[in-house]
Each structure stands twice: as C-alpha cells, then as structure tokens.
C-alpha cells in the first residue's frame, strides 16, 4: 500500500473530538485498514481530547501511513510537555488522567516533541500502530 497522510485542523471545541474520531474511521476504512480502526479511534480520541482540553488555541490531528505503520499525532498550541502517564494501579479511582496511560498501553510506540506550526509554538504528541 502506498504512503499517505492527512491533517485535520481542529478548533478549540469539545465537538472536535467526535469529528476527529469519525473522520479517522472514514480515512482508515477507505484505505482498507479496518483492523486498526477501533484501536486507532481510541488513541486519536485521547490525543485530540488532551489537545482540546489543555490548550486554548488551535489544534490539529495528523494521520500518516508509511511502511506498514500508522502514526497518529495531535498538535496543540501549548508548548508545555504532557504529564507522564501514570501506572494503571494509580488510576483506578481517578476520573481523569488516563489518556496517555491508555495510549502507552495500546500503541506500539508513543512520544511527544516540541513543534511550531503556522508560527505558533506548541507540542506534537504521537503514537504508532503497526499493521498486523
């Protein structure tokens, strides 16, 4: 399968999480990556939710397929690093803070890096899923 990528610009709006999730499902379905849809949706939901909740500016969801690996990333205008994921046993009674722990548990790899976009400083939090 040839390489491809999409970027969805996201306003700071809680509805962006659902729009991003449904757009990702459509992209992956149209590219024949049905087996990755459920996990990718979960991961993208966490990444976009964090981007929308923890910044007041714009955000973006980036989706890339290359060499059998799906990379999902969320850019937001907050340059501060994300809180490190907590171990699961510390999260069982909390309502928040599970996002990056889910990403760490479900993705093959994940990370973050400072990144400027359209003149705005921010960060890019990403994860990868390898095709089975």
Buried (B, 14 or more C-beta within 10 A) or exposed (E): EEEEEEEBEBEBEEEBBEBBBEBBBEBBEEBEBEEBBEBBBBBBBBBBBBBBEBBEBBBBBBBBBEEEBBBBBBBBBBEEEBEEBBEEEEBEEEEEEBBBBBBBEBBEEBEBEEBEBEEBEBBBBBBBBEEE
